[in-house]
Amino acid sequence: MVERLTVIFFIILCALLGAYLILAPWDRLFGPWGDNYLLVFLADKAHAPIIQRAVASTWFRGAVTGLGVLNLLIAGWEIINFKQSVKMLEASDAPKKS
């Protein structure tokens, strides 16, 4: 039962993280992507405003969105191979006989 819950929580984690990584760079609901406090602080302390410009660029946003798509693909793969993943976890927890 623990193995099933582990795989289910992993699927949920991948799906939620994927959805967040797809939406966060483009949606104002999560706050301004290239103008957040931590990013401005980092760029100011490093004396490198190019960091803020790079993170705010559409190329970087696209890369983050690509990671989100990858997370959704992993969640889908885990859903398709659910039984196999559970069996692999069960086999790794089984006591080994010498």
N, C-alpha and C positions, 0 to 999 in steps of 0.2 A: 504494500500500500504506500509506503514511503517513497518508493521508486516512482510510482505513478504521479504522486503529488509533486515530486521533484521535477519531472518532465513537464507537468502542467504549468508549474510556476515558471519554468524556463521559457515555455512558449508564451506565456502572458508577458513576461519581462521583455522578450524579444519583440513582441507585437507592440507593446506600449512604447518602448524605446524607439522602434522604427517609426511609429506614427509621430512621435515628438520630433525626431530628427528630420523628418520630411516637412513638418509644418513650421517648426520654430524659426528657421532662417527667413521665411517669407511672410509670416503672419504677424501682425502688430499685436495680437492677443498676448503673446509671450513677451512683449516689450521690444524696444528698438534693438535689432540684432547688432548693428555696428556701432552703437552708441551707448552700450551698457556701462555701468559704473566700473566693473572689474576690468573690462577691456581698456577703458580710458585710463584708469589707474596704472595698469600694466604698461601701456604705451608711454605714459608720462614718466614713470619710474625708470624705464629702460631707455628713455630719451630716443625712442624710435617710433615716430608717428606712423611709419610704414606698416607697423603691426596692425594698427586699427584700420588702415586703408585696405590691407590684405584681407582681414577677416570680414570687412564690409563688402568686399567685391563679390560679384555674382559667381565668379569661378569657385571661390571658397564655399559660398552658399550651396552651389551645385554639388561640390564634393561631400558636404555634410548631408545633403539630401540623398546622395548616392549611398552613403553609409546607412541611412534610414531604410532605403529600399533593400539593401543587403540584409538588414535585420529582419525585415518582413519576409524575405525569401528563406532565411534560416528558420523563422517561426513556421512557415508553410511546410518546409522540409521535415521539421520535427512533428508536425501534425500528421503528415503522410506516413512517416516512419515511427509512429508512436509506440507500437508494440515492440519493434526492434530496439528502440532506445531503452524501454523499460527492461527488456530481457538483458541488455548489456549491463545496465546498472545492477540488476539482480545477480548476474554472474560475477560482477566485481565485488559484491558484498558477501558472496557465499564463502564459507570457510574452505581453505585449500587443504586437500588431503595429500599426505606425503606417501 
